[in-house]
Amino acid sequence: MCDVDGIFVDLPEDTPSVVNKSSLHQYQSSLPSESNLSSLTLLNEVFQDNKQSLCNNFDQIIKSVPFDADNSHVSSWTSSLNKFADPISLLEESLGICEKCSSDQITPIGLHKFQRGKCTCPLDITENTKSANRESKQDSKGLSCFVKTLHSDSSNDESKSSEDQRHLFKPKFGRPRHLAKTNQPTTSKCTPIYQDVDLEKEDEIKAHKSNVAKVTFKTAKEQLLASNPAAKRTLGASRKAQAKFVSPMIGAQEKQETAEPEITDERLKHIDPKMIELIESEIIDRGTPIDWDDIAGLEMAKSVIQEAVVWPLLRPDIFTGLRRPPKGILLFGPPGTGKTLIGKCVAAQCNATFFSISASSLTSKWIGDGEKMVRALFAVARCHQPAVIFIDEIDSLLTQRNDTEHEATRRIKTEFLVQFDGAATGEEDRLLIVGATNRPQELDEAARRRLVKRLYIPLPDLNAREQIITNLLKSETNELTPQHIAEVASLTDGYSGADMRSLCAEAAMGPVRAVPLAQIISIQRDKVRPVNVQDFKNALQRVRPSVSQDDLGQYVQWNKTYGQGF
Ligand SMILES: Nc1ncnc2c1ncn2[C@@H]1O[C@H](COP(=O)(O)OP(=O)(O)OP(=O)(O)O)[C@@H](O)[C@H]1O
């Protein structure tokens, strides 16, 4: 039995253990507005876990709390607690977690924080509780609406005497857990303090908790859906084969939608806009235009191409009937001999759009979409006439059939041949397909038939190598005389054009390597010495030819059989 301000409250010996850490919040906020009885009962609730140890001192604690709504109650209360061996940890044990705010996510609240009367959780419970208290005070029923008879049933609350009501209390924030616990049978003579729980308050708490959870924590899926509702279609939903892909990346949908290019050309209406955009951005080559003089040697190949391809593209009115140009040419030969350069040069000379694509990327990069890509490529090229479609490694597309050929590859190949034939028969189309390969022997008969002009692009001869060195040295200060260049050219028999480029790049490093390490950062550009013949001789030790004689023999042989014959 405790005596607080003349109010006697039954404190059952063995009050059921109800751990209600949020009660401390309620207790604190109740002090300014609630009766002593409410506060006392709340305080009792706070300490229920520690009831045994508190039992003897409970009266003192209760008495020490000034229920006069001033701010000294917390300090008085803690000073009372000081009578215990370890009062702070005792209290913190009870307080450990802000239950109301943090039942789903643990937010420890230290005693010091609580003493300042401020819950630190995202929704300030103390503030909320205070405002709830203010509201409840305005309620005409006042405290009586919270009070229920300790031992009686809830139906006759209103008829209870004020004396009874001293023993009644219904917490503002009843918790389902309370109800469950109070209903537990006890072997002792303990009397449950709370027999009823305000269901409305329970709902309020549930809503509060879920609000806190929403404010403070979202699963990755929830975050994604909040920022990109369209992603719902890709998360857990089954996607049909024709369904449009919706990126699950945050913000990707907006990007996709804003990036949708507007199709103005009727010929592209049936083509996937994304593919059109891809072709426009990645496959159309808008690099520096190449001139015939940029290509060293290869005089015969250049003149054939000029006559067979460039002029007809420039003057389609003259080149009709028997003079009608081939729609496809094949450039074959060792790697790095200028096949791509020639393709670019043709496009530049004809003022044509240059489309450059690697056949192997059709079968690997656009898995499943290679067929559509081929269709889109030809469609876009028709919109950009005159156009040159350069297909590198064409052997990997128009390869001889074999048992291991993949179904997807076969379909791409079929589509390519269909498109090629369409371009070839379209009188108005000014499209040229240039195929390049290092393995002409792997091309099948269908490819050979369509690529009418098959030009061998050999390794550069002596003159061509001289020309390559001269061209590349134009951008470097050097001391090489024509004799030096001729000397280097004679030492590079068997080098491809690409090998020659590597050799010159290596030689150009000679003067830089000659600069003392300490000066490399500070030295002025014009203080670096010019490239000399010795740099080339040193470079020759490091850069070796990349094409073997055996390979060369095969090209020569294939050229004799299927090539143009020069
Ligand atoms: N005849 C040449 N004249 C000038 N430079 C050349 C010549 N051949 C090759 N090169 C140099 O080599 C580089 C690679 O040439 P290119 O890409 O045209 O060779 P490629 O035959 O298409 O090679 P790959 O078969 O490996 O695709 C060019 O950028 C150029 O610097």
The ligand as a MOL file (V3000), in Angstrom:
LIG
                    3D

  0  0  0     0  0            999 V3000
M  V30 BEGIN CTAB
M  V30 COUNTS 31 33 0 0 0
M  V30 BEGIN ATOM
M  V30 1 N 47.1890 1.1300 -96.7830 0
M  V30 2 C 47.2550 1.8300 -95.6470 0
M  V30 3 N 47.5790 3.1090 -95.6630 0
M  V30 4 C 47.6730 3.8250 -94.5670 0
M  V30 5 N 47.4560 3.3370 -93.3610 0
M  V30 6 C 47.1270 2.0560 -93.2640 0
M  V30 7 C 46.9900 1.2520 -94.3970 0
M  V30 8 N 46.6420 0.0240 -94.0030 0
M  V30 9 C 46.5430 0.0670 -92.6910 0
M  V30 10 N 46.8260 1.2730 -92.2340 0
M  V30 11 C 46.8360 1.6750 -90.8380 0
M  V30 12 O 46.3970 0.5630 -90.0700 0
M  V30 13 C 45.2310 0.9020 -89.3560 0
M  V30 14 C 44.2420 -0.2680 -89.4190 0
M  V30 15 O 43.7540 -0.3230 -90.7280 0
M  V30 16 P 42.3390 -0.9460 -91.0900 0
M  V30 17 O 41.4970 -0.9550 -89.8740 0
M  V30 18 O 41.7910 -0.2760 -92.2620 0
M  V30 19 O 42.7450 -2.4020 -91.4160 0
M  V30 20 P 41.7860 -3.6050 -91.7310 0
M  V30 21 O 42.3320 -4.2830 -92.9370 0
M  V30 22 O 40.3970 -3.1720 -91.8010 0
M  V30 23 O 42.0710 -4.4900 -90.4760 0
M  V30 24 P 41.1850 -5.6610 -89.8670 0
M  V30 25 O 41.1160 -6.7410 -90.9130 0
M  V30 26 O 41.9820 -6.0940 -88.6820 0
M  V30 27 O 39.8730 -5.0500 -89.5580 0
M  V30 28 C 44.6960 2.1380 -90.0180 0
M  V30 29 O 44.0550 2.9650 -89.0940 0
M  V30 30 C 45.9110 2.8050 -90.5660 0
M  V30 31 O 46.5010 3.6160 -89.5860 0
M  V30 END ATOM
M  V30 BEGIN BOND
M  V30 1 1 1 2
M  V30 2 1 2 3
M  V30 3 2 2 7
M  V30 4 2 3 4
M  V30 5 1 4 5
M  V30 6 2 5 6
M  V30 7 1 6 7
M  V30 8 1 6 10
M  V30 9 1 7 8
M  V30 10 2 8 9
M  V30 11 1 9 10
M  V30 12 1 10 11
M  V30 13 1 11 12
M  V30 14 1 11 30
M  V30 15 1 12 13
M  V30 16 1 13 14
M  V30 17 1 13 28
M  V30 18 1 14 15
M  V30 19 1 15 16
M  V30 20 2 16 17
M  V30 21 1 16 18
M  V30 22 1 16 19
M  V30 23 1 19 20
M  V30 24 2 20 21
M  V30 25 1 20 22
M  V30 26 1 20 23
M  V30 27 1 23 24
M  V30 28 2 24 25
M  V30 29 1 24 26
M  V30 30 1 24 27
M  V30 31 1 28 29
M  V30 32 1 28 30
M  V30 33 1 30 31
M  V30 END BOND
M  V30 END CTAB
M  END
